[in-house]
Amino acid sequence: MDPSLIHIDHASMTPKYKQLIESIHRALETKTLKAGQKIPSINEISQKHDLSRDTVLTAFGDLQSRGVIVSRPGKGFYIKKAKINHTRKIFLLFDKLTSYKEVLYEAFADHLHKQDKVEMFFHNFNTGLFESLIRENVGQYTDYVVMPIPSKTVASALKLIPQDRLYILDRGRRLFGKQYPSVCQNFKEDIVNALVSGIELIKKYKSFYMITPEHSHFPNSLVRGFRQFCKENEIAHDVVKQLPNNRTEKYNAYLVLDDRNLVRIVKDAYAQNYIMGTDIGIISYNDSPLKSIVANGITTISTDFEQMGKSMAELILNKKKDHIDNPSSLIRRRSL
């Protein structure tokens, strides 16, 4: 084995012994190293890569304990087996806990190998928390799946993670380009296409309101897509933070981004004895199992969170560098 096949980044937060272990793993995966082949000595690696002997010994001890290498007295270290039982330990950073994140998580975990482990964290759109979670966990995981805060201020934190181990989930492609593999939504295009697919239902109503919550973390592209759809189809519309006059109005349709406002609208509609889907129309953003039964079924615009989890698992399992657009659609139920 050529010592140059070992790559050590002295500026990385990943411990150097782990970098050495990963170098051996990569060489085995690419078949640069094969069973029975001799690897460089502790002294060779130590001198060439400016590492202490203890660091190299720690790495070799780990590889020996897992049966990857074997010591032959007086001859050195050799590859014992070319295939590694490589258990993944995955860092999964969500923005916040919601019912549809549970669907995503379960699909993701179910499509990994049984021995793989997933540890879940939440940043709640707090930049300081986002950065500290990454700093504290760099070097502790084999793969990092991150749902980023929509701000360029977090780019420096993402760069702490080795680029070949980082995957972007759900959003962030516009900000971070295609430098990391990703499974993301195309928010503006998705909402326009979903609304177009239900245009005959929406046009039953006299006005169409999008209700966005205060201090919303929803992408602005959703509002742009909503306005584009309404203008192109000559639909009277407005984007508001709360219900006009705090009441639903007969023959209006409402696209509600958050669940708190959704509950308010459903309660008010019941209070006024409105028939949902006839007197008023309701579309909620992001599906969940509960919305299929609330008020006899709430129509939703939603990406397929189960598919998102499956696609991300496949990227990791197959070490792909793809950029996948996750499918979204209008899920028709009685509220429209």
N, C-alpha and C positions, 0 to 999 in steps of 0.2 A: 504493500500500500504506500502510495506517495503521501508524505506528511502534508503536502499542500492541499490534500482533500479535506483536511480539518480546518474549519473556519471559526475563528474566535474574534468576537467584537468586544474589545476592551471597554467601549463606551456603553455597552448594553447593560441593562439592569438584571438580565438573566444571569444567574451564577455561571462562572466559567466552566465548572465541572459539568453542568447540564448542557452547555453549548458543545462540549467535547463529546458527550454521550449522543447528542442529536446529530453531530457530524458522522459518527459511526453508523447511526440509524439510517441517515440519508444515503450513505455509501452502500449500505446493504439493500435499501429499497431500489436504488438505481443499478444494482448489481455491479457496482464498481468494486465492491468487496464480495468475496465468495467464501463458502465454507472451506476451511483448511488453509486459508491464506494468512500469512504473517502480517501483523500490524506493527507500526513503529514502536520503538521502545519508550519507556517512561522518560529517559534522558533526552531522546530525540524530540519528542513532543514538547517537553518542558523548555528546551533551549530554543526550538524553532518558533514557538508561539508565546514566549515570555511568560510561562506559567510556572508556579511553584510545583515541586515534586508532589507535595501533599494534594494539590488540586487534581493532578493526573491520577494519583493513586486512588482518590475518592471516586473518580469516574470509572477507572478500571475495576474497582471493587464492586460498583453497582452493576457493571456489565457482566462481571463474573458471577455475581449472585443470581443473575437471571439467565445464566447459561449461554450468553451471547459470545463471550470469549473464554479461553482456557489458557492457563499458564503451563508451559513446558520447561521444567528446570534446565537452566543452562542454554536454552534456545530462545526464549521470549514468549510473547503472547500471540495466540492464533484465534481466528474466527472458528467458533465451535459449530454454530448453526447460522444459516443465511436468513432464515425467516424469524421474525420477532413477534412474540405475542404482545403487541403494542396496545396497551390499555390507554385510551384517551381520557384526559381529564379536562373538561371544557368549562370555561368561564363564560357565562351567559348574562349579559347586562341589558335588562329591559328599562324602559322609561318609567312605567308605573304598573301596578297590579290592576288588571281588569279581567273580566270573565273571558274575553276573547284571547287574552294572553295565555290563559290556562289551556285553551284549545291548541294554541301554537306550541306551547311548551310540551304538551303531551305528545303531539305529532312528532316533534323534533326528537324527543327522548326515545320514543317508540321505534324510530327508524335508524337509530344508532345501533351499534353492537351491544349485546347484553352486558359485557364487561365494562363498557364506557360509562364514565360518571359525568354528570352535569351539575354544576353549582350555579344557582340563580341569584342575581343581585338587582337592585333597583336604584336609579339615580334621581327619580322624581324631578327631572329637569333642573336639578341643582348643580351648577357648574363645578363648585368646590367638591361636592360629593362625587361627581363623575370622575374628576381628576384623581381624587384620593383613592377611590376604589381601583382604578387602573394602576396607580403607582404601587399600591400595597400588594397587588396580585400579579404584577409582571414577573415572569419567570417561574410561576407556580403551576402553570397550566400548559397543556399541549396545544390548545386552540382557544381563540377568543372570538366570541360572537357578540357584537355590540350594536345596540339600537341607539344611535348617537343623539345628543342634543343638537338641534338645528342651528348651529352657530360655528363660525370658523375658529372661535376661541378654544374649542376642544381639540383642534387639529394637532397641537403639540402633545397633548396627552395620548392621542392615538398613535403618534409616532414612537412612543415608548415601547409599543408592542411590536415584536418582530413582524415585518410586513407579510412574510409567508405564513403567518399563523392567524392573521386578523381577517374577519368576515363582517361585512356591514349588513344589518338586518332592518327591513321595513322602510327606512328613510335615510337620507344622507348622501345619495348618489350625486345629486346636483352639487352639493358642497364639496364632496371629497372625490369627485370624478370617478374614474375607473381604476384608481390605483389599488383598490382592494376588491376581492370578489364579493358579490352581493346578491341578495334577494330582496327586492324593493318594490314598492308601489309607484305607479306613475299617477300621482294624485289628480292633476288637472284633467288629463286625458281620460282617466277612469271615471271621474264623476260626470263628465260630459257624455261619455258613451252610455253610462248607466241611465242617466236622465232621458237621453234620446230613446232608449229602449222602452221607456214607459211614458212616452210623450202623450199618447192617447188618453192615459189616465190623468196625467197632470193637467191637460187642457180642459178637463171637466170643471176646474175651479177658476174663480175670478182673479185671484192673486196667489202668488207663490212666495213664501217667506223662508229665508235661511236664517236659523237662529244659532249664533255662535256665542259661546260662554265668555264671560269676563276672564281676562288673563289666559286666553286660550293658547294651547300649545299645538293646535291643529295647523297644518300647513296653509299659508296664504293662498296657495295654488288651488285649494278647494273653493275658496270664494271667487277667484278668477274664473274657474271652470263653471261655477253656478251662474255667474253673471253672463258669461259667454253663451251658455245654453239658452238662458232666458231672452237675451237680446236677439240671437239668431232665430228664435222661434216666436218672437213678439209676444212674450208672456209678461204681464205686469208682475213686478217683483221688487223685493227689498231685502237687504241684509241687516239684521238687528241683533242686539245683545239679549233682548228678552221679548216676551210677547207684547205687541202693541196694546196699550191699556191694560196689560196684565190679564187679558182674556183671549180665548180663542174666538174667532169670528166665523160665522157660517159661510160655507162655500169658499173658504180659503184652504190652501195646502201649505204644510210646514215641513221643511227639511231641518231636522234637529241634530246637531253634531254631538251633544253631550247627553248623558242619561238623566241628569238632574232636571234639565228643561223638558226632557221627554216625559218624565213623571208628572211635571206640572201641567203639561198640555193634556195628557190623558185624563188626569183628575178633573181638569176644568171642562173638558169635553163631556165627561160623565155628569158633572154638576149641571150642565146646560142641556142634558138629555140629547146631545148630538149623536148621530149614528156615524161612527168612523168608517170612512170609505165612501160615504154618501154625503153627509152634511159637511164634513171636513176631511182633508186628506193628511196623512202623517207618513213621513219617511224618516227613519232613524239611520244614523251613520255608525257603521261597524255592527255586525251581527253577533248574536250570542244565543245559546239555546233558550234562554228565558224569553227572548223577543218573539220566538215562534208561537208562544202561548198567551203572552200578555195581550189583553184587549182583543182576544180572538185572532191574534197574529199581527205583528208590526212589520210593515214593509221596510226593508233595509237596503242601503247601498253598502256593500262590504267586499273587501278582499277575501280570498279564501285562506284563512289563517291555518287551516290544516295543511293545505298544499304548501304554504310558506314554510312551515316546520319541516315537511318532507324534503323540500328542495334544498333547504339549508343543510340538513343531515347528509344529503347526497353530495353536496359540494365538499363537505369535510371528509366523508368516507372515501371519495374518489380523488381528493386533492385537486379539484377543479378550480380554475380561476375565472369562471363565467360570471356574467352579470345578467341576472334573471329578472324579468318583469313578472311580478306575481299577478295572477288574474283577479279581476274584480267584476261585480255584476249587480244588477238590481234584483233583489229577492222579493218577489211579489207575494204579499199577504193581504188580509182584508182591510187593513188601515188605509189603503189607497184605492 
